[in-house]
């Protein structure tokens, strides 16, 4: 089998039902492969996909570099070898990434010479939903205090995100972007603004759910989430304004309290190697990490 660029086509909203069916059979533990992430970040990562031999192969192009994901579907050694050859020809020295631990073991069996390296910056943090909802014991003492302080000092109310408050949520996001300086030269923040606006604009089509916290009657924090697997929910976006101390902890806890009714775990994605973000995610005491690997070639 020979793979070619002609096998790949852009990911679009119209592909949602196909991916829903495919991922029901082959659940994805890493958020980057989820359909919502792909379409929301398409303007940045230019996702494409191929459907071959009952497998889906995803590619993303950031800048001028295209990288691939391992096949998602029934294990097919010939398809994997073809992907390794093809990706090595068209990509850089890291042609295949976001390889989950089980697939990494299989890749080593099929391609014993493959140099698979842990990609710590893209490990994802998965928490017990009940831990983030109840904040039990001494591990969560500081966070409990911050949430209690927020509730004491700030008149707040929690409501689901719906068509009725989409306009207010967008006004909140514009204010959040002005505070963060989305247009001030940080390309990641500018892309994130576009991604979260796409999520709100296509909220129902993507099957998303969300919460907003009003502070003194104005939206001051939001979270957007969806089911990832049967036992794990995925939080895509969580934003808050600095008007009331502790509001980030409060939206986190309120989201977990709702998700804990239906899910054992909450995936809060990776830290991308950002030091402050890594510390914040570790302070929430993850239950486990979704480990991923990259195929590295000699430069």
Number of C-alpha atoms within 10 A of each C-alpha: 9 11 16 13 11 7 13 17 14 16 21 14 15 9 12 17 12 11 16 14 11 17 19 13 12 15 17 16 19 22 22 16 17 17 20 25 16 23 24 24 20 22 13 20 19 17 24 21 18 21 15 15 12 13 18 18 20 23 24 20 16 13 9 7 13 20 22 28 22 24 23 22 18 12 15 14 15 11 19 19 16 15 23 19 14 17 22 19 11 15 16 17 16 21 24 25 21 24 24 20 14 10 17 21 14 14 23 13 12 15 14 10 9 16 15 20 15 18 17 16 14 22 22 24 23 24 23 20 26 20 23 25 19 15 18 13 9 9 13 17 11 12 20 20 13 18 21 15 16 20 18 10 11 17 12 18 14 17 13 15 21 17 13 9 14 14 13 15 22 16 13 20 22 15 15 19 19 12 11 14 13 19 13 11 9 11 12 10 16 17 19 17 19 16 22 22 17 16 23 23 15 16 20 12 13 18 13 19 17 20 21 27 24 17 20 12 10 14 23 25 26 27 22 22 22 18 18 22 16 12 12 22 24 22 24 20 16 19 19 23 20 12 11 18 16 21 26 23 20 24 23 21 22 21 25 24 17 14 24 22 11 14 19 16 26 29 27 21 21 22 20 14 13 10 9 9 13 15 11 11 18 11 13 19 16 19 14 14 16 18 20 24 21 23 24 17 14 7 6
